[in-house]
Amino acid sequence: MMIKTQVVVIGSGPGGYTAAFRAADLGKKVTLIERYNALGGVCLNVGCIPSKALLHTAQIINEAEEASHLGVTFNKPKIDIDDVRSNKKNIVAKLTGGIRALAKARKVNVITGYGKFISNNQIAINGGDEIVEFEQCIIAAGSQVTKIPAFEFDDARIMDSTDALEITDIPKRLLVVGGGIIGLEMATVYHALGSEISIVELSDQLIASADKDIVNPLFRRIKKQYANIFLNTKVTSMEALSAGIKVGFEGKNAPEFDTFDKVLVAIGRTPNGKLIDCEKAGVEVNDWGFIPTDKQMKTNVQNIYAIGDIVGQPMLAHKAVHEAKVAAEVICGHKSGFDALTIPSVAYTNPEVAWTGKTEKQLKAEGIAYEKGVFPWAASGRSLSIGRSEGITKGLFDAKTGRILGMGICGTNAGELIAEATLAIEMGCDMSDIALTIHAHPTLSETTAFATEMAQGTITDLLPPKKK
């Protein structure tokens, strides 16, 4: 069966469905190919959305447990794992169902099946059941969890992030391999549900892409809660025993071996560039599986575009969405390009960690002169009133012009708060623009202004730092 379309999109994640819908809105006949039955890709089905639903459950458990210092004591919660799973699935179903309804309303033709290129204007579905002939193509095929080749994954007790989201049971002892965002978020969930958590991380800090001082409030908190956090440590072996998964370690403070009820391997994601026969279309794919593109999201093949995880880091849904609109608009003849000055990152841990723009590590590596302002949340009335004083907000500014270069936040709702700094970077704001903006009091958003005032030396809520 031959299907002819103007624009075909491979993958229906946040990038894929956005590209399809934008192209349809601009008048194109669009076909959307999705390998799985549910639309929404990794993010909606086995990533961002279900994990946030579980993290909200964890937050409620944690807040109830910690309310005693406010003079309010709750009984120990009764956790029904089936209901926890059901709530997560209901949220996912609402969103994926909504996407399917929007596709229908826009007359986007949705095909369920595994699409692979057979030429630069044809895609075969499920090996040839259907052939889609297209004028323009947008590749939004995403990524998959990275596995450790040396270790077998045929034991259900060794999980990836998708497995962990199923919450089939609550292991007594859980080892998380990888101290990045995904691993730490799932550790937050399982700890709240009752697991004893150990984390092993190869680098010298958790969330290695962020500045260490921004991660430290999270590290200090969970170090008291978790059984172990092993940094500068690698896993050397895994052996499935009846008693559990026996894990070998190599690191200064780690034991030689330990046994866990379950192990979660969360060491990142791998792009799917090599899984859709790009070579048959002449599309370049690098050794990592990424597809290089220009600012219009064009690949080396004139009529084929690529967006999202498959084009490079950071592998974030909000990046994919903006790239998707660019690709669709360029295809439809609009002058559009992807030129974001910054892409914010958030770890939805407890407390949250968020950063945007340049990190201090990057500024030092690039030799850029900068001013720094750090405001501890222990001096925030709003933070103290909610019983969370461990947070920190750090602003980084150009030493000559005062223009904001980056910001990092660790604390309650850091993921929401980072938006102001992201907009400030895009707008080219300087210290005065932020410091002279009146922030509501008492709010956590004030910490953005206070960190800026620390850099300026105009802070009154603390003693201003002495200028060198």
Backbone torsions as a table, in degrees:
resi	resn	phi	psi	omega
1	MET	NA	127.3	-179.9
2	MET	-103.7	126.9	177.1
3	ILE	-115.6	125.2	179.3
4	LYS	-105.6	135.2	-178.3
5	THR	-145.9	158.3	175.9
6	GLN	-78.2	-48.0	-178.6
7	VAL	-126.4	130.2	173.4
8	VAL	-117.2	138.8	177.9
9	VAL	-119.1	127.4	178.5
10	ILE	-97.5	110.2	179.7
11	GLY	105.8	133.8	-175.1
12	SER	-115.6	29.4	174.1
13	GLY	-71.0	-173.2	-179.8
14	PRO	-51.6	-38.5	176.5
15	GLY	-70.8	-46.5	-176.2
16	GLY	-63.6	-50.3	-177.9
17	TYR	-70.6	-31.2	175.8
18	THR	-63.7	-44.5	178.7
19	ALA	-61.3	-45.0	-179.2
20	ALA	-62.9	-45.2	-177.2
21	PHE	-68.8	-39.6	-180.0
22	ARG	-66.2	-42.7	179.0
23	ALA	-63.6	-40.2	178.4
24	ALA	-65.2	-41.1	179.3
25	ASP	-63.2	-27.6	-179.7
26	LEU	-91.7	10.1	170.5
27	GLY	100.8	4.6	-178.6
28	LYS	-86.8	150.1	170.5
29	LYS	-83.0	117.8	-168.4
30	VAL	-120.7	137.6	171.3
31	THR	-118.2	131.2	-179.0
32	LEU	-114.2	120.1	-178.8
33	ILE	-102.8	124.9	178.5
34	GLU	-128.4	127.9	-177.4
35	ARG	-64.9	-37.1	-174.5
36	TYR	-103.6	167.6	-176.0
37	ASN	-66.6	-36.8	-177.5
38	ALA	-91.2	137.7	173.7
39	LEU	-79.5	164.6	176.8
40	GLY	112.3	-14.0	176.2
41	GLY	65.6	-163.2	-178.2
42	VAL	-59.9	-46.2	-172.9
43	CYS	-55.9	-51.8	-174.9
44	LEU	-77.8	-32.1	-172.8
45	ASN	-95.2	-42.7	-175.9
46	VAL	-138.5	35.3	-178.0
47	GLY	-147.3	-115.5	-171.2
48	CYS	-51.4	-50.2	-171.0
49	ILE	-72.4	-53.2	179.0
50	PRO	-62.4	-34.9	179.7
51	SER	-66.5	-37.1	179.8
52	LYS	-71.3	-33.2	175.2
53	ALA	-62.3	-42.9	179.2
54	LEU	-70.0	-36.1	178.7
55	LEU	-66.3	-32.6	176.3
56	HIS	-66.0	-41.3	175.8
57	THR	-59.1	-44.8	179.5
58	ALA	-62.2	-39.1	-179.3
59	GLN	-62.4	-42.4	179.9
60	ILE	-63.2	-43.0	178.8
61	ILE	-61.5	-45.8	-178.1
62	ASN	-64.8	-42.5	-178.2
63	GLU	-67.0	-37.8	177.5
64	ALA	-64.3	-39.6	-178.8
65	GLU	-68.1	-34.3	-174.6
66	GLU	-93.3	3.0	-175.6
67	ALA	-75.5	-10.2	-175.5
68	SER	-61.8	-30.2	-179.9
69	HIS	-71.8	-11.1	175.4
70	LEU	-92.4	-1.0	-178.0
71	GLY	89.5	14.2	179.7
72	VAL	-123.1	123.4	-179.3
73	THR	-119.3	127.1	177.6
74	PHE	-103.8	154.1	171.6
75	ASN	-68.3	159.2	177.5
76	LYS	-60.9	130.4	-174.5
77	PRO	-68.9	146.2	172.5
78	LYS	-95.7	118.8	-174.4
79	ILE	-104.0	120.3	175.4
80	ASP	-101.6	102.3	-175.1
81	ILE	-60.3	-36.5	179.1
82	ASP	-62.1	-41.2	178.9
83	ASP	-70.4	-35.5	176.4
84	VAL	-61.5	-45.7	178.0
85	ARG	-63.4	-42.5	-177.5
86	SER	-62.6	-42.2	178.4
87	ASN	-60.7	-44.6	179.3
88	LYS	-60.7	-46.0	-178.1
89	LYS	-66.1	-35.7	178.8
90	ASN	-64.4	-40.6	178.8
91	ILE	-64.1	-45.4	178.9
92	VAL	-61.5	-44.2	-178.0
93	ALA	-62.2	-39.7	178.8
94	LYS	-61.3	-43.7	-176.9
95	LEU	-71.9	-46.1	-179.7
96	THR	-66.3	-37.2	175.6
97	GLY	-63.8	-37.5	177.5
98	GLY	-63.7	-39.4	178.5
99	ILE	-64.7	-42.4	178.9
100	ARG	-62.7	-39.5	178.4
101	ALA	-64.9	-39.9	178.6
102	LEU	-66.9	-36.4	177.5
103	ALA	-64.0	-42.4	179.4
104	LYS	-65.3	-42.9	-179.5
105	ALA	-63.3	-30.2	-179.5
106	ARG	-91.9	1.0	-179.4
107	LYS	62.2	33.5	172.9
108	VAL	-80.2	126.0	179.4
109	ASN	-79.2	113.6	-178.2
110	VAL	-98.3	125.3	177.0
111	ILE	-115.1	127.2	176.6
112	THR	-94.5	120.0	-179.4
113	GLY	161.8	168.9	-178.2
114	TYR	-90.4	110.8	-178.4
115	GLY	-95.5	133.0	175.9
116	LYS	-135.4	146.0	179.3
117	PHE	-67.5	142.5	167.8
118	ILE	-121.1	-10.7	173.1
119	SER	-165.5	-176.2	-179.8
120	ASN	-82.2	7.0	172.3
121	ASN	-143.8	18.3	177.4
122	GLN	-142.5	142.7	176.6
123	ILE	-127.9	132.4	176.3
124	ALA	-95.1	135.9	178.6
125	ILE	-100.6	126.9	179.0
126	ASN	52.0	42.9	175.2
127	GLY	82.5	0.4	176.7
128	GLY	133.8	5.4	176.5
129	ASP	-56.7	-40.2	176.5
130	GLU	-137.7	151.2	174.8
131	ILE	-119.7	125.9	176.8
132	VAL	-103.5	119.4	177.4
133	GLU	-101.7	127.7	-171.9
134	PHE	-130.6	158.8	171.5
135	GLU	-90.4	-44.9	179.8
136	GLN	-131.0	146.1	-179.7
137	CYS	-130.4	140.8	172.6
138	ILE	-118.8	116.4	178.6
139	ILE	-85.7	118.6	177.7
140	ALA	-134.4	49.2	-170.9
141	ALA	-83.4	-1.5	169.0
142	GLY	70.2	-148.2	-173.7
143	SER	-146.3	174.0	177.4
144	GLN	-137.2	164.0	-178.6
145	VAL	-63.7	142.9	176.6
146	THR	-84.9	130.6	179.0
147	LYS	-110.3	157.0	178.1
148	ILE	-87.5	110.9	-173.2
149	PRO	-56.7	-30.8	-175.0
150	ALA	-73.3	-17.2	-175.0
151	PHE	-112.3	136.0	178.1
152	GLU	-74.6	143.7	178.8
153	PHE	-114.2	27.2	-177.2
154	ASP	-90.7	5.6	175.2
155	ASP	-106.0	126.3	-175.8
156	ALA	-62.1	-16.1	-179.8
157	ARG	-80.1	-10.9	172.9
158	ILE	-101.9	110.5	-170.8
159	MET	-108.2	152.2	161.9
160	ASP	-102.2	-175.8	-174.5
161	SER	-64.8	-33.7	177.8
162	THR	-64.0	-44.7	177.7
163	ASP	-61.2	-43.4	-175.7
164	ALA	-62.6	-33.1	-179.2
165	LEU	-69.7	-17.1	179.7
166	GLU	-72.9	-23.0	178.5
167	ILE	47.1	57.2	179.6
168	THR	-69.5	-29.3	175.8
169	ASP	-162.7	172.4	178.3
170	ILE	-107.8	102.7	-179.6
171	PRO	-65.4	143.9	178.1
172	LYS	-65.0	-45.4	179.2
173	ARG	-124.1	122.2	-179.2
174	LEU	-121.4	128.9	172.9
175	LEU	-102.6	129.0	174.9
176	VAL	-106.4	117.0	178.4
177	VAL	-93.4	107.7	-177.2
178	GLY	118.0	117.1	-179.1
179	GLY	-101.1	35.2	176.3
180	GLY	-91.9	-166.9	-174.2
181	ILE	-61.8	-49.3	-175.8
182	ILE	-62.5	-47.6	-179.1
183	GLY	-61.5	-42.5	-177.9
184	LEU	-71.3	-34.7	177.4
185	GLU	-65.6	-42.9	179.3
186	MET	-70.3	-32.3	174.7
187	ALA	-62.7	-39.8	177.6
188	THR	-59.1	-43.6	-180.0
189	VAL	-65.0	-52.8	-174.2
190	TYR	-68.2	-32.5	176.8
191	HIS	-64.3	-44.2	179.3
192	ALA	-62.9	-33.4	-179.4
193	LEU	-80.3	-9.9	172.7
194	GLY	123.9	0.6	-179.7
195	SER	-79.3	147.5	169.1
196	GLU	-85.2	123.5	-171.3
197	ILE	-106.0	136.3	166.5
198	SER	-126.0	141.9	-179.6
199	ILE	-123.8	137.8	174.9
200	VAL	-123.7	127.9	-176.4
201	GLU	-132.9	133.4	-175.7
202	LEU	-71.0	-32.9	-178.0
203	SER	-86.5	-176.6	-174.4
204	ASP	-91.1	4.8	176.9
205	GLN	-152.3	160.1	171.0
206	LEU	-75.4	152.4	-178.9
207	ILE	46.3	69.3	-170.0
208	ALA	-61.2	-23.6	-177.8
209	SER	-77.9	-14.3	178.9
210	ALA	-96.5	163.2	175.1
211	ASP	-67.3	142.6	-175.7
212	LYS	-61.6	-38.2	-176.9
213	ASP	-68.3	-25.4	177.4
214	ILE	-76.6	-30.0	-179.7
215	VAL	-83.8	-24.2	-172.8
216	ASN	-55.4	-40.4	177.8
217	PRO	-59.0	-38.8	176.0
218	LEU	-66.3	-45.3	-178.2
219	PHE	-59.6	-46.0	-178.4
220	ARG	-63.6	-36.3	-178.6
221	ARG	-70.1	-50.1	-174.3
222	ILE	-76.6	-20.2	176.7
223	LYS	-62.5	-31.7	177.5
224	LYS	-77.7	-25.9	-174.4
225	GLN	-91.8	-35.8	-174.2
226	TYR	-90.3	158.3	-179.6
227	ALA	-66.3	-46.8	-177.4
228	ASN	-152.0	146.6	167.5
229	ILE	-130.3	108.4	-177.2
230	PHE	-100.9	110.7	175.8
231	LEU	-97.3	163.1	-177.3
232	ASN	50.8	39.5	-174.0
233	THR	-133.9	140.8	176.6
234	LYS	-123.2	156.1	176.0
235	VAL	-87.4	127.5	-177.6
236	THR	-103.6	-20.2	-178.9
237	SER	-161.0	155.7	171.1
238	MET	-139.8	130.6	-178.7
239	GLU	-132.5	125.6	-179.5
240	ALA	-81.3	115.7	177.4
241	LEU	-118.2	165.1	177.4
242	SER	-63.5	-29.9	-178.8
243	ALA	-80.7	-13.6	-178.0
244	GLY	148.7	-165.4	178.0
245	ILE	-96.9	114.2	178.7
246	LYS	-84.6	121.3	-173.6
247	VAL	-115.6	133.0	174.9
248	GLY	-97.5	141.5	-177.8
249	PHE	-124.0	155.5	170.9
250	GLU	-135.4	107.2	-176.9
251	GLY	-178.4	158.4	-171.9
252	LYS	-58.7	-46.7	-174.5
253	ASN	-105.7	5.1	-176.9
254	ALA	-91.3	151.1	175.1
255	PRO	-71.8	162.8	177.8
256	GLU	-67.8	-40.5	178.2
257	PHE	-142.2	152.7	170.0
258	ASP	-154.7	157.2	-176.7
259	THR	-118.6	134.7	-176.5
260	PHE	-127.1	152.6	177.6
261	ASP	-68.7	-37.9	176.0
262	LYS	-145.6	156.5	177.5
263	VAL	-128.4	129.6	174.4
264	LEU	-105.4	119.0	177.2
265	VAL	-97.1	112.5	-177.2
266	ALA	-133.0	76.3	-174.6
267	ILE	-111.0	19.3	175.4
268	GLY	118.8	-171.0	-177.9
269	ARG	-131.0	152.0	-178.1
270	THR	-117.9	130.2	-179.8
271	PRO	-66.4	153.5	-176.0
272	ASN	-94.3	22.2	-175.4
273	GLY	-59.2	-28.3	-176.8
274	LYS	-94.7	8.5	-174.7
275	LEU	-108.8	5.0	-177.0
276	ILE	-126.1	21.9	176.0
277	ASP	56.1	46.2	179.9
278	CYS	-59.2	-30.6	-177.5
279	GLU	-61.4	-29.2	179.5
280	LYS	-71.4	-18.2	175.4
281	ALA	-99.9	-4.3	-178.2
282	GLY	81.1	11.6	-178.4
283	VAL	-80.0	129.6	179.8
284	GLU	-72.1	132.8	174.8
285	VAL	-129.9	128.3	-178.3
286	ASN	-80.7	-179.4	-174.7
287	ASP	-63.3	-26.3	-178.7
288	TRP	-81.8	-14.2	-176.6
289	GLY	99.4	5.3	176.9
290	PHE	-86.9	152.1	177.8
291	ILE	-108.5	113.6	-180.0
292	PRO	-66.4	142.0	177.0
293	THR	-139.2	166.2	172.4
294	ASP	-96.8	-170.2	-176.1
295	LYS	-70.3	-16.2	174.4
296	GLN	-92.2	8.2	179.1
297	MET	68.1	20.0	177.0
298	LYS	-80.7	139.5	171.7
299	THR	-84.5	-170.7	177.0
300	ASN	-72.4	-11.1	176.1
301	VAL	-99.0	127.0	-167.0
302	GLN	-55.0	-38.0	-173.8
303	ASN	-101.6	11.3	-178.0
304	ILE	-122.5	129.2	-178.6
305	TYR	-116.4	163.5	177.0
306	ALA	-145.0	147.2	-176.7
307	ILE	-146.5	164.3	170.7
308	GLY	81.4	-151.8	-176.1
309	ASP	-54.7	-33.0	-171.6
310	ILE	-73.0	-11.5	-179.7
311	VAL	-102.2	-8.0	175.9
312	GLY	138.1	174.3	-179.3
313	GLN	-73.5	154.3	-5.4
314	PRO	-78.2	144.6	179.7
315	MET	-84.4	82.4	-174.9
316	LEU	-131.9	140.7	-176.9
317	ALA	-60.3	-40.7	-176.0
318	HIS	-68.3	-26.9	172.6
319	LYS	-68.9	-44.5	-178.4
320	ALA	-59.7	-39.9	-178.4
321	VAL	-61.3	-44.0	-179.5
322	HIS	-70.1	-39.1	176.2
323	GLU	-63.1	-37.1	-179.1
324	ALA	-60.8	-45.4	-179.7
325	LYS	-64.8	-37.9	177.7
326	VAL	-60.9	-50.7	-178.1
327	ALA	-58.9	-46.3	-178.9
328	ALA	-63.8	-41.2	-178.0
329	GLU	-69.5	-38.8	177.8
330	VAL	-64.1	-43.4	177.4
331	ILE	-57.6	-35.8	-177.5
332	CYS	-89.0	11.0	173.8
333	GLY	88.6	8.5	178.7
334	HIS	-84.6	151.4	174.3
335	LYS	-84.5	102.1	-175.5
336	SER	-142.5	152.0	178.8
337	GLY	-159.5	152.9	178.8
338	PHE	-89.9	111.0	-174.7
339	ASP	-140.8	46.7	-179.8
340	ALA	-69.3	132.8	176.1
341	LEU	-75.2	-26.5	179.9
342	THR	-156.9	153.8	176.1
343	ILE	-128.8	113.1	-176.6
344	PRO	-69.4	150.2	175.6
345	SER	-123.3	143.3	-178.7
346	VAL	-138.8	134.1	167.8
347	ALA	-106.9	118.3	-175.6
348	TYR	-87.8	56.6	-179.3
349	THR	-91.6	-167.2	179.3
350	ASN	-130.3	94.6	6.3
351	PRO	-78.8	163.9	177.4
352	GLU	-73.2	153.7	176.1
353	VAL	-125.6	127.8	-178.9
354	ALA	-140.5	146.1	177.1
355	TRP	-151.9	156.2	-178.5
356	THR	-151.8	153.9	-177.4
357	GLY	73.8	-154.7	-179.7
358	LYS	-77.3	141.5	170.1
359	THR	-87.1	165.5	178.2
360	GLU	-64.3	-34.7	177.6
361	LYS	-61.6	-42.3	179.7
362	GLN	-66.5	-42.0	-179.8
363	LEU	-62.0	-41.3	178.4
364	LYS	-65.4	-43.3	-178.8
365	ALA	-64.8	-32.8	-178.4
366	GLU	-90.1	-2.7	178.1
367	GLY	69.3	30.3	-179.4
368	ILE	-91.6	127.2	178.5
369	ALA	-74.4	131.1	-175.3
370	TYR	-143.7	157.3	171.0
371	GLU	-105.8	145.4	-177.9
372	LYS	-124.6	137.2	173.0
373	GLY	-127.1	125.3	-177.9
374	VAL	-121.2	126.4	178.2
375	PHE	-118.6	117.2	178.7
376	PRO	-79.4	135.5	-177.2
377	TRP	-70.5	-8.8	174.8
378	ALA	-64.4	-16.1	177.6
379	ALA	-102.5	9.9	179.0
380	SER	-97.5	120.7	179.3
381	GLY	-61.0	-38.5	-179.5
382	ARG	-67.6	-41.4	179.6
383	SER	-65.1	-42.6	178.6
384	LEU	-64.8	-35.6	-176.9
385	SER	-68.5	-23.0	177.0
386	ILE	-100.2	9.3	174.6
387	GLY	74.9	22.9	-178.9
388	ARG	-130.4	97.2	-175.7
389	SER	-105.9	5.2	-171.6
390	GLU	-82.9	-6.4	-170.9
391	GLY	-72.6	172.2	-179.7
392	ILE	-155.0	143.0	172.4
393	THR	-125.2	131.2	-177.5
394	LYS	-127.8	126.1	175.8
395	GLY	-109.7	142.0	-179.8
396	LEU	-122.6	128.6	-171.5
397	PHE	-134.5	148.5	177.7
398	ASP	-62.0	130.2	-173.9
399	ALA	-65.0	-28.7	-177.3
400	LYS	-90.6	-45.6	-172.0
401	THR	-100.4	-17.3	-176.2
402	GLY	78.2	2.6	-179.3
403	ARG	-66.1	139.1	-179.3
404	ILE	-68.0	132.9	180.0
405	LEU	-109.4	-29.8	-178.5
406	GLY	-173.7	165.2	176.2
407	MET	-151.4	144.3	174.9
408	GLY	-130.5	141.3	-178.8
409	ILE	-136.3	134.4	170.5
410	CYS	-126.1	121.9	-179.1
411	GLY	158.3	-179.9	179.2
412	THR	-57.2	129.2	177.9
413	ASN	60.9	28.0	178.5
414	ALA	-58.4	-34.3	179.7
415	GLY	-63.4	-31.2	176.2
416	GLU	-79.9	-38.8	-174.7
417	LEU	-69.0	-27.1	-173.3
418	ILE	-69.0	-14.9	-178.2
419	ALA	-62.0	-37.2	-179.2
420	GLU	-61.5	-44.0	-179.6
421	ALA	-67.9	-35.8	178.8
422	THR	-63.8	-44.4	177.0
423	LEU	-64.1	-40.0	-179.9
424	ALA	-60.9	-39.7	177.9
425	ILE	-65.4	-45.5	179.5
426	GLU	-63.1	-33.0	-179.2
427	MET	-84.7	-8.0	-178.6
428	GLY	71.6	33.5	-177.8
429	CYS	-69.0	152.9	173.2
430	ASP	-111.8	-176.2	-177.0
431	MET	-54.5	-46.0	-175.9
432	SER	-64.1	-37.0	179.5
433	ASP	-58.1	-40.1	-177.6
434	ILE	-81.4	-47.6	-175.5
435	ALA	-65.8	-32.3	-178.3
436	LEU	-89.2	-3.7	172.7
437	THR	-78.5	124.3	-176.7
438	ILE	-77.1	115.5	177.6
439	HIS	-96.0	140.7	-179.7
440	ALA	-61.0	144.3	179.6
441	HIS	-121.3	138.0	-5.8
442	PRO	-92.7	126.9	176.6
443	THR	-137.9	162.2	174.1
444	LEU	-71.7	-25.4	-179.9
445	SER	-64.6	-22.6	176.9
446	GLU	-58.5	-28.0	-175.9
447	THR	-63.4	-26.5	175.2
448	THR	-63.2	-47.0	178.5
449	ALA	-66.8	-40.2	-179.1
450	PHE	-64.6	-39.8	177.7
451	ALA	-63.3	-38.0	177.8
452	THR	-66.5	-41.8	177.7
453	GLU	-65.3	-31.6	175.5
454	MET	-63.1	-41.0	178.3
455	ALA	-68.3	-37.2	179.2
456	GLN	-71.9	-30.7	-172.6
457	GLY	87.9	18.1	-178.1
458	THR	-107.0	5.9	-177.3
459	ILE	-63.2	138.3	174.5
460	THR	-115.8	-17.0	179.6
461	ASP	-76.7	-15.6	172.2
462	LEU	-139.0	170.7	172.4
463	LEU	-72.7	128.2	-179.8
464	PRO	-66.0	143.1	179.8
465	PRO	-67.2	148.4	179.5
466	LYS	-74.5	130.4	178.0
467	LYS	-75.0	139.0	178.2
468	LYS	-72.7	NA	NA
